[in-house]
Amino acid sequence: MLMGIKLKYAAAVLAAAVSCSSAAAECDLAAISESTAAEVFRACRAGAEAGDTASELNLAYIYAIGKKYQDAAKWFRRAADHGSADAEYLLGTLYLEGKGVTKSLSGAAGWFRKAAEQGHAGAEFSLGTLYASGLGVGKSPAEAVRWY
């Protein structure tokens, strides 16, 4: 069992670790063997530093759960640069809320658009909402409907 950390955090760390790709086998192994959260973190970080997109995304989740938003933004950006729609959406959310990055509604819209163009439902809804309200983009009911 993971000891010394909150159950919610432990569950999130393990969920992230288990979803690491086969390129990050150490990350999977760390979760399966019920190692400490620190070991899971180290394994996921190693995969992320090796350029594994799933590990980059999972490391970003771990940082976000720990409210280390600047670190989360860094790793979401790396995963987004590798084409992860989830990372693009979550990076857009950080820009929308100004967590770990300078708040930018147009920046949020840009990241939401990238994810939405890949069919990410949350990003489509968020982008539609921005168009409906005219936040960070020109107000456009037609674009809002397109993305909703």
C-alpha positions in Angstrom: 0.0 0.0 0.0 1.0 3.6 -0.5 1.6 5.0 2.9 2.1 8.6 4.1 0.0 10.3 1.4 -3.6 11.1 1.0 -5.8 8.4 -0.5 -7.0 10.8 -3.3 -3.5 11.6 -4.3 -2.4 8.0 -4.1 -5.2 6.9 -6.3 -4.4 9.6 -8.9 -0.7 8.8 -8.9 -1.4 5.1 -9.4 -4.0 5.8 -12.1 -1.4 8.0 -13.9 1.3 5.3 -13.5 -0.9 2.5 -14.7 -1.8 4.4 -17.9 1.9 4.9 -18.9 2.6 3.4 -22.3 4.8 0.3 -22.8 7.7 2.7 -23.5 7.5 3.6 -19.9 7.5 0.0 -18.5 9.2 1.1 -15.3 6.3 3.4 -14.6 3.9 0.5 -14.9 6.1 -1.8 -12.8 6.3 0.8 -10.1 2.5 1.0 -9.9 2.0 -2.8 -10.1 4.5 -3.5 -7.3 2.7 -1.0 -5.0 5.8 1.0 -4.5 5.9 4.3 -2.8 4.5 7.4 -4.5 8.1 8.7 -4.8 9.1 5.7 -6.8 6.1 6.0 -9.1 6.9 9.7 -9.6 10.6 8.9 -10.4 9.6 6.2 -12.9 7.1 8.4 -14.6 9.6 11.3 -14.7 12.2 9.0 -16.3 9.7 8.1 -19.0 8.8 11.7 -19.5 12.4 12.8 -19.8 12.9 10.1 -22.4 10.2 11.7 -24.5 7.3 9.3 -23.9 4.2 11.3 -24.4 2.0 9.3 -22.1 4.6 9.7 -19.3 4.8 13.4 -20.0 1.1 13.7 -19.6 1.0 11.6 -16.5 3.8 13.5 -14.9 1.9 16.7 -15.6 -1.2 15.2 -13.9 0.9 14.4 -10.8 2.2 17.9 -10.7 -1.3 19.4 -11.2 -2.7 17.2 -8.4 0.1 18.6 -6.1 -0.8 22.1 -7.2 2.6 22.6 -8.8 1.1 24.3 -11.8 4.2 25.7 -13.4 5.7 22.2 -13.5 2.4 20.8 -14.7 2.3 23.4 -17.5 5.8 22.4 -18.6 4.9 18.8 -19.0 1.5 19.4 -20.5 3.2 21.6 -23.0 5.7 18.8 -23.9 2.9 16.3 -24.3 0.9 18.8 -26.3 3.9 19.4 -28.6 3.9 15.6 -29.2 0.2 15.8 -30.3 -1.7 14.8 -27.1 -5.2 16.2 -27.3 -5.6 15.7 -23.6 -2.5 17.8 -22.9 -3.6 20.5 -25.3 -7.0 20.7 -23.5 -5.5 20.7 -20.1 -2.9 23.3 -21.1 -5.8 25.4 -22.4 -7.5 25.1 -19.0 -4.3 26.3 -17.2 -4.2 29.4 -19.5 -7.9 30.0 -18.9 -7.4 29.9 -15.1 -3.9 31.5 -15.1 -2.5 28.5 -13.2 1.3 28.0 -13.8 1.1 30.3 -16.8 0.1 33.9 -17.4 -3.7 34.0 -17.8 -4.6 34.3 -21.4 -8.0 33.7 -22.8 -6.7 33.8 -26.4 -4.0 31.3 -25.4 -6.7 29.1 -23.8 -8.7 29.3 -27.1 -5.7 28.4 -29.1 -5.0 25.2 -27.1 -8.6 24.3 -26.9 -8.8 24.6 -30.7 -5.8 22.3 -31.2 -7.5 19.7 -29.0 -10.9 20.2 -30.5 -9.5 19.7 -34.0 -8.5 16.2 -32.8 -12.0 15.6 -31.6 -11.5 16.2 -27.8 -15.0 16.6 -26.5 -14.1 18.8 -23.5 -12.1 21.1 -25.7 -14.9 21.3 -28.2 -17.3 22.4 -25.5 -14.8 24.8 -24.0 -14.0 26.4 -27.3 -17.7 26.7 -28.1 -18.2 28.4 -24.7 -15.5 30.9 -25.5 -17.1 31.7 -28.9 -20.5 32.0 -27.3 -19.3 34.5 -24.8 -16.6 36.2 -26.9 -13.9 35.5 -24.4 -10.4 35.3 -26.0 -12.0 35.1 -29.5 -14.5 37.2 -31.4 -18.1 36.5 -30.3 -19.6 34.1 -32.8 -22.8 32.2 -32.3 -22.1 30.2 -35.5 -18.6 29.1 -34.3 -20.1 28.3 -30.8 -22.7 26.0 -32.4 -20.0 24.5 -34.6 -17.9 23.5 -31.6 -20.7 22.6 -29.2 
